Amino acid sequence: MSRKKVETISDEPTIYIGPSLSKWPLKQYTSFIGGVLPANIAAKVEENPEVKAFIVSPLKISEIERKIADKTSAYALQFAKINKLNEG
């Protein structure tokens, strides 16, 4: 069984570093080979584009995590907003 290629974030491997979203399902630190998202995740990302900013190159993980830890940063605010997707 092959996965349908719906959306490619990057030609390189990518990792989702946002909060785990149990309703999607999408767990923090999920990796995507070649940046290809599965169809169900790609559809959700299209509906919630703020999630796309948290699908990054493995080389950027520490940089983005530092920004998330800074409670005044845009990344921290977006992280909190994405976390609320589990509630709705």
C-alpha positions as CSV (number, residue, x, y, z in Angstrom):
1,M,0.0,0.0,0.0
2,S,1.4,3.4,-1.0
3,R,0.7,6.7,0.6
4,K,-0.9,9.3,-1.6
5,K,1.4,12.3,-1.9
6,V,-0.8,15.2,-1.1
7,E,1.5,18.0,0.1
8,T,5.3,18.2,0.2
9,I,6.7,20.7,2.8
10,S,10.3,20.1,1.7
11,D,12.4,17.8,-0.3
12,E,14.3,16.9,2.8
13,P,13.1,15.1,5.9
14,T,10.9,17.2,8.2
15,I,9.7,16.9,11.8
16,Y,6.6,18.2,13.5
17,I,7.6,19.9,16.7
18,G,4.3,21.4,17.7
19,P,2.1,20.0,20.4
20,S,0.7,16.5,20.0
21,L,-2.8,16.6,18.5
22,S,-4.6,13.4,19.5
23,K,-7.7,14.2,17.4
24,W,-5.8,14.3,14.1
25,P,-3.7,12.1,15.1
26,L,-0.3,13.9,15.0
27,K,2.3,13.4,17.7
28,Q,5.1,15.8,18.6
29,Y,8.3,14.8,16.9
30,T,6.6,12.9,14.1
31,S,9.0,12.8,11.1
32,F,8.0,12.9,7.4
33,I,10.3,11.4,4.9
34,G,11.0,13.8,2.1
35,G,8.7,16.3,3.7
36,V,5.6,14.3,2.4
37,L,2.6,14.5,4.6
38,P,0.0,11.8,4.7
39,A,-3.3,12.8,3.1
40,N,-5.2,13.1,6.4
41,I,-2.5,15.3,8.0
42,A,-2.1,17.4,4.9
43,A,-5.9,18.1,4.9
44,K,-5.8,19.2,8.5
45,V,-2.7,21.4,7.9
46,E,-4.5,23.1,5.1
47,E,-7.4,23.9,7.4
48,N,-5.0,25.0,10.1
49,P,-2.0,26.7,8.4
50,E,-0.4,27.7,11.7
51,V,0.6,24.1,12.1
52,K,2.8,24.3,9.0
53,A,5.3,26.5,10.8
54,F,6.0,23.6,13.2
55,I,6.9,21.2,10.5
56,V,10.6,21.9,10.2
57,S,14.0,20.6,9.1
58,P,15.7,18.6,11.9
59,L,18.5,21.2,11.8
60,K,16.0,23.9,13.0
61,I,14.6,22.0,16.0
62,S,16.7,23.5,18.7
63,E,16.2,27.0,17.3
64,I,12.4,26.7,17.2
65,E,12.3,25.0,20.6
66,R,14.1,28.0,22.1
67,K,11.6,30.3,20.5
68,I,8.7,28.2,21.9
69,A,10.3,28.4,25.4
70,D,10.2,32.2,25.2
71,K,6.6,32.9,26.2
72,T,6.6,36.2,24.5
73,S,7.6,34.9,21.0
74,A,5.2,34.4,18.1
75,Y,6.1,30.7,18.2
76,A,5.0,30.3,21.8
77,L,1.7,32.0,21.0
78,Q,1.1,29.8,18.0
79,F,2.1,26.7,20.0
80,A,-0.6,27.6,22.6
81,K,-3.1,28.2,19.8
82,I,-2.4,24.9,18.2
83,N,-2.7,23.1,21.6
84,K,-6.3,24.4,21.8
85,L,-7.1,22.4,18.7
86,N,-7.3,19.3,21.0
87,E,-10.1,21.0,23.0
88,G,-12.5,21.7,20.1
